[in-house]
Amino acid sequence: MSTPKPPGSSDKTTLKRLSYKASGSTSDLYDILDLNMVAHVGFVIDGAPMVIPMAYGRSGDKIYLHGSSGSRLMRHLDSQPQVCISITELNALKVSRSTFNSGMHYRSVVIFGKAELVAEDQKMQALDIVSDALIPGRVAEARPMTKKEAAATIIVSVDLNETSVKIATNEVDDPEEDMNRGFWAGIIPLASVAQPAVPADEESAGLPVPQSVRDFIAKRSR
Amino acid sequence: MSTPKPPGSSDKTTLKRLSYKASGSTSDLYDILDLNMVAHVGFVIDGAPMVIPMAYGRSGDKIYLHGSSGSRLMRHLDSQPQVCISITELNALKVSRSTFNSGMHYRSVVIFGKAELVAEDQKMQALDIVSDALIPGRVAEARPMTKKEAAATIIVSVDLNETSVKIATNEVDDPEEDMNRGFWAGIIPLASVAQPAVPADEESAGLPVPQSVRDFIAKRSR
């Protein structure tokens, strides 16, 4: 596994504004990718932009995206010279005394790269990466994937060597002239929370909730 | 205010697969747009796709996106023949007995359209739409916007007449051969939850939390 270039290391990913929000840390990059679950994947189709939400998983310095082999969009993905993948985590609303100074606390990753089709003989491993990225430990507990299922899936990888990481946690900083006029300011924290698992049927209700599911929920409960 | 075409009414937005997930309801479209807060906006820059997260607000059959007039990307937006705006709400993980049959419950909107620069004389109204879309009632409580602040902001609108709405809430439906082999299946509900507001400073700590902020938190608390 090679070490990716630090986020923000190319011309395209150098932030032109608000550079105090840029992070050059690979651990920030990995942490944002590993905690979140939906990527917005952008590509060009007939000259026009298209953005679709997809599940993803990271392993080392690659991100994997999967879809059905029946999907026109999935088949289109690896024919693109470049895709742009955007992952955003909203953590709070910053409510300033003016709407102008209000904003959001967020962490975001934008990845630029070429989507490479994963070869048949590496497909099952790559699909397992995505499943275990969503719910760590899940693959070992589930019914193993069949070759027919792998064949029905397209999976692509994108290298993490051109990325932009932004972290916005700036506190309210209202100008002097807005102070002491009776306007309130503060932060509304937001969290993505998992609730207790709901068994699908009688068989599942009679089984213990699997460890991977319990760990996932524990990590995201408040 | 004109009535938008129902979602999914154009060729481009007709879903080629999993059509049971498509919604043709304008109230679904509006509900998803009004509840969520971050849009992933895709456009083409030098022939390559770019996807950036942005705050947005809906009013009638238009969506508004705003940014700083110092932002290169914002200045680029209205010169595009088309943009693609994707908004996704993740509501649960569907954990089936196999990873192949697992998936997500989500609601998603994809909007195709031309970004139109909002004229100077309508800018303040449009900016207020975005602020009130995020936290309804906020504009009336905040320090009013100045002309200088409006001048420092770019805001564009996109018509909601070419949209695709997908709602995935399909329950676990494992094949017979996966049953009664000891594998668990179920749903992990996910929610975006607001926590109690944190006043920014002593002045704010001495003031009541504004009604708009209390309403926002109450609507998103569990």
Interface residues (C-beta under 8 A of the other chain):
Chain A: K16 R17 M37 V38 H40 V41 G42 F43 V44 G47 A48 P49 M50 V51 I52 P53 A55 S68 G70 S71 R72 Q80 P81 Q82 V83 C84 I85 S86 T88 L90 L93 V95 S96 R97 S98 T99 F100 S102 G103 M104 Y106 S108 V110 F112 L127 D128 S131 L134 I135 R138 V139 E141 A142 R143 P144 M145 T146 E149 A152 T153 E171 V172 D174 D178 M179 N180 R181 G182 F183 W184 A185 G186 I187 I188 P189 L190 A191 S192 V193 A194 Q195 P196 A197 V198 P199 A200 D201 E203 S204 L207 P208 V209 P210 V213 F216 I217 R220 R222
Chain B: K16 R17 M37 V38 H40 V41 G42 F43 V44 G47 A48 P49 M50 V51 I52 P53 A55 S68 G70 S71 R72 Q80 P81 Q82 V83 C84 I85 S86 T88 L90 L93 V95 S96 R97 S98 T99 F100 S102 G103 M104 Y106 S108 V110 F112 L127 D128 S131 L134 I135 R138 V139 E141 A142 R143 P144 M145 T146 E149 A152 T153 E171 V172 D174 D178 M179 N180 R181 G182 F183 W184 A185 G186 I187 I188 P189 L190 A191 S192 V193 A194 Q195 P196 A197 V198 P199 A200 D201 E203 S204 L207 P208 V209 P210 V213 F216 I217 R220 R222
